[in-house]
Amino acid sequence: MSIYLNKDSKVIVQGITGGEGTKHTALMLKAGTNVVGGVNARKAGTTVTHDKPGTGEVELPVFGTVAEAMEKEGANVSVAFVPPKFTKDAMIEAIDAEIPLLVVITEGVPVGDAAEAWAYAKSKGNKTRIIGPNCPGIITPGEALAGITPANITGKGPIGLVSKSGTLTYQMMFELNDFGFSTAIGIGGDPVIGTTHIDALEAFENDPETKAIVMIGEIGGDAEERAAEYIKANVTKPVVGYVAGFTAPEGKTMGHAGAIVSGSAGTAAAKKEALEAAGVKVGKTPSETAQLMREILKSL
């Protein structure tokens, strides 16, 4: 089992002919993902050639629209590698086509554009689940990758991971690679994102193969505090947490666009306190957090 993505997912790449799209299509295929084509309106009707392990060379069709890719190939996941100024249009196109899952990797998307696309998805009945923007995407180890997470860090196992940070996603997967993961999802650190900690927590709670959950947050905003409330009320599985930014200097905006602290709200200490009040064990470092999870798994 997994959440949102599995071996049967049929993936397309918006921006498949660009530099990033080309590189990561190859890596997604190498990870076992069933990539069925791509989208670039200016190159519709052409194909791109990639190596697919176990199959050899494959010719992937390039379509003019997401809707056409869905109609011709049965695509149900799109990964967008589109420059920031075109990302909103790419998102709206995918939402109009009602593709079930849209993973937006692009960094530097204007917050107003992300908010507009998110509101548009909501107005259309939330038929498209959005992950991102500015995220590493989602991986179900051994089955499928939609995004840029290195697929060789870890194998399949009982841990569900949801993280605001890409690099901390990778580190946590490596730290716990002796146990493995059901699904790891990087939701992105921008102020406006699609899938939230709470969405992922709900999905992991409902996934019978996920036995325990790691949640990684960071300073800024109140997403972790809201997630703590949700965990207290709805999550029965053990959760461990890590909040990046304990050593961040006060009053300075750090890293991700969402990492803005206002007064005491949004600090790492405040988030740690809220999570611990909800019964979540919080590590001071990623390694300590991994050790907390290791102890929980050994006791299950």
TORSE-217689 format. One record per residue (C-alpha): residue in three letters; x, y, z. Coordinates in steps of 0.25 Angstrom, whole numbers, plus 2048, in hexadecimal, padded with zeros to 3 digits. Layout:
N
AlaXYZ ...
END
This chain:
300
Met800800800 Ser80480F7FE Ile7FE81C7FE Tyr7FB8247F1 Leu80581C7E8 Asn80780E7E5 Lys80D8057DA Asp8008067D2 Ser8018157D1 Lys80281A7C3 Val80B8267C3 Ile80D8327B9 Val81783D7BA Gln81384B7B7 Gly81F8517B1 Ile8258447AD Thr82E84A7A2 Gly8358547AB Gly8428527B2 Glu83C84E7C0 Gly8308477BA Thr83A83E7B1 Lys84383B7BD His8398377C7 Thr83082F7BD Ala83C8267BB Leu83E8257CA Met82F8227CD Leu8308177C2 Lys83C8127C9 Ala8348127D6 Gly82A8097D0 Thr81F8147CD Asn8158117C2 Val81881E7BA Val80E81E7AE Gly81282B7A7 Gly81383A7A9 Val80D8477A5 Asn81385379E Ala80985A795 Arg81485F78B Lys819851789 Ala80C849789 Gly80D83D77F Thr81C83A782 Thr82283078B Val82D82F795 Thr836823796 His83B81E7A4 Asp8418117A9 Lys8378097B2 Pro83D7FE7BB Gly8397F07B6 Thr8337F67AA Gly83E7FD7A2 Glu83B80A79A Val82D80F79B Glu82781A792 Leu81E82379B Pro81382B794 Val81383A796 Phe804840796 Gly7FF84E795 Thr7F784D7A1 Val7F58467AE Ala7E78427AA Glu7EC83B79D Ala7F78347A5 Met7EC82F7AF Glu7E382B7A3 Lys7ED82479B Glu7F681D7A6 Gly7ED81D7B2 Ala7F68267BA Asn7F28287C8 Val7FE82F7CE Ser80583C7C8 Val8138417CD Ala81584F7C9 Phe8238547C5 Val81F8627C0 Pro82686F7C2 Pro8208787CD Lys8198827C3 Phe8128767BC Thr80F86E7C8 Lys8018747CC Asp7FC8717BD Ala8028637BE Met7FA8607CB Ile7ED8667C6 Glu7EE85D7B9 Ala7F08517C2 Ile7E58557CB Asp7DC8577BF Ala7DF8497BA Glu7DB8447C8 Ile7E883C7CA Pro7E78357D7 Leu7F68397DC Leu7FE8457D8 Val80C8467DD Val8128547DC Ile8228537DD Thr8248627D9 Glu82B86B7E3 Gly82987A7E2 Val81A87A7DF Pro8148877E2 Val80B8857EF Gly80088C7E8 Asp8008827DD Ala8008767E6 Ala7F587C7EE Glu7ED87F7E1 Ala7EF8707DC Trp7EC86A7EA Ala7DF8737EA Tyr7DC86E7DC Ala7DD8607E0 Lys7D48627EB Ser7C98697E3 Lys7CA85C7D9 Gly7C78537E5 Asn7D584F7E9 Lys7D58447DF Thr7E48467DD Arg7ED8447E9 Ile7F984E7E8 Ile80684B7EF Gly8108577EF Pro8148607E9 Asn8238617ED Cys8248527F2 Pro82B8457EF Gly81E83E7EC Ile81A8307F0 Ile8208227F0 Thr81B8157F3 Pro82880D7F4 Gly8298017EB Glu81C8057E3 Ala81C8147DE Leu8228227DF Ala81B82E7DB Gly8268397DD Ile83583B7E0 Thr8378327ED Pro8438297EB Ala83D81B7E9 Asn8498137EF Ile8498197FD Thr83F80F803 Gly836803800 Lys8287FF804 Gly8237FF812 Pro81980381D Ile81D81281F Gly81581D819 Leu81C82B817 Val817838815 Ser821844814 Lys821853811 Ser83085280D Gly83684A801 Thr844848807 Leu83E843814 Thr83583A80D Tyr841833807 Gln849833814 Met83E82D81C Met83C822811 Phe84B81F812 Glu84B81F821 Leu840815821 Asn84380D815 Asp84580081E Phe835801820 Gly830807813 Phe82480F80F Ser81680D80A Thr81681B803 Ala81F827805 Ile818835801 Gly81F842801 Ile81484D801 Gly81D8597FF Gly820865808 Asp819870801 Pro80E878808 Val8038737FF Ile8048647FB Gly7FA8597F7 Thr7FB84D800 Thr7FE85080E His80384881A Ile7F584581F Asp7F1840811 Ala7FD836811 Leu7FB832820 Glu7EC82F81D Ala7F1826811 Phe7FC81F819 Glu7F281D824 Asn7E981681A Asp7F480D814 Pro7F480081A Glu8037FE816 Thr80880A81D Lys80B80782B Ala811814830 Ile81382282B Val81E82C82A Met81A83B829 Ile825845825 Gly821854827 Glu829861827 Ile82886F82D Gly81E879828 Gly80E878827 Asp80686F82F Ala804862827 Glu80B85A831 Glu80385F83D Arg7F685C834 Ala7FC84E831 Ala7FE84C840 Glu7EF84F843 Tyr7EB845838 Ile7F583A83D Lys7EF83C84B Ala7E183A846 Asn7E283083B Val7EF82983A Thr7F181B841 Lys7FE81783B Pro80B81C842 Val81182983C Val81F82F83E Gly82283D83A Tyr82E846837 Val82D855835 Ala83885B82D Gly83D869832 Phe840868841 Thr84D87083E Ala84787A835 Pro84A889839 Glu83E89083E Gly83789A834 Lys83E895828 Thr83788E81C Met83E88081A Gly83E87780E His830873809 Ala82787F805 Gly81D879810 Ala82887A81B Ile823887821 Val822889830 Ser819893836 Gly81B895845 Ser81B88884C Ala811882842 Gly819879838 Thr825877840 Ala82B869841 Ala829869850 Ala81A86C84F Lys818861845 Lys82085784D Glu81785A859 Ala80A859851 Leu80F84B84B Glu813846859 Ala80684A85F Ala7FF841854 Gly808835858 Val81283784D Lys820834851 Val82983F84B Gly83883D848 Lys842849849 Thr84984483D Pro84583B831 Ser84E830836 Glu847831844 Thr83A83183D Ala83D824835 Gln84281D842 Leu834821849 Met82D81A83D Arg83780E83D Glu83380C84C Ile82480D849 Leu82580383D Lys82D7F9846 Ser8227F9850 Leu8177F7847 
END
